[in-house]
Amino acid sequence: MNTLAYSGGPGPWVLLFPLVWAAVIFGAVTLLRRTGWRGRRGPWQGPGAFRGGPGESSPIALLGRRFAAGEIDEDEYWRRLSVLDEQFGPHAGGRTS
């Protein structure tokens, strides 16, 4: 009967198996973080690349960008803003008048 107990034990090779499993787990977690856990965003998009929040595509935000770009003057901006504020403003749904 030649077992490990009689041949001096497993030796330093016993440390190899946990290191291999640690490397496999680390590689899998790294791979999932780079691809799967990002959701719809791909690795080519940074953390702030997602646009489409409620304030980003609102007509009021679009009007502000047009005014900042110089496409409309100040009078036209305030006229359009007053109309849009009635429809899309913060209290638009709660008005009872």
For each residue, the residues with C-beta under 8 A, 3 or more apart:
1: 6
2: 6 7
3: 6 7
4: 7 9 10
5: 9
6: 1 2 3
7: 2 3 4
8: 11
9: 4 5
10: 4 13 14
11: 8 14
12: 15 16
13: 10 16
14: 10 11 17
15: 12 18 19
16: 12 13 19 20
17: 14 20 21
18: 15 21 22
19: 15 16 22 23
20: 16 17 23 24
21: 17 18 24 25
22: 18 19 25 26
23: 19 20 26 27
24: 20 21 27 28
25: 21 22 28 29
26: 22 23 29 30
27: 23 24 30 31
28: 24 25 31 32
29: 25 26 32 33
30: 26 27 33 34
31: 27 28 34 35 36
32: 28 29 35 36 37
33: 29 30 36 37
34: 30 31 38 43
35: 31 32 38 43
36: 31 32 33
37: 32 33
38: 34 35 41 42 43
39:
40:
41: 38 45 49 50
42: 38 45
43: 34 35 38
44:
45: 41 42 49 50
46: 49
47:
48:
49: 41 45 46
50: 41 45
51: 56
52: 56 57
53: 56
54: 57 58
55: 58 61
56: 51 52 53 61
57: 52 54 61 62
58: 54 55 61 62 88
59: 62 63 84 87 88
60: 63 64 81 84 85 88 89
61: 55 56 57 58 64 65
62: 57 58 59 65 66
63: 59 60 66 67 72 77 80 81 84
64: 60 61 67 68
65: 61 62 68 69
66: 62 63 69 71 72 77
67: 63 64 70 71 72 74 77
68: 64 65
69: 65 66
70: 67
71: 66 67
72: 63 66 67 76 77 80
73: 76 77
74: 67 77 78
75: 78 79
76: 72 73 79 80
77: 63 66 67 72 73 74 80 81
78: 74 75 81 82
79: 75 76 82 83
80: 63 72 76 77 83 84
81: 60 63 77 78 84 85
82: 78 79 85 86
83: 79 80 86 87
84: 59 60 63 80 81 87 88 89
85: 60 81 82 88 89 92
86: 82 83 89 92
87: 59 83 84 92
88: 58 59 60 84 85 92
89: 60 84 85 86 92
90:
91: 94 95
92: 85 86 87 88 89 95
93:
94: 91
95: 91 92
96:
97:
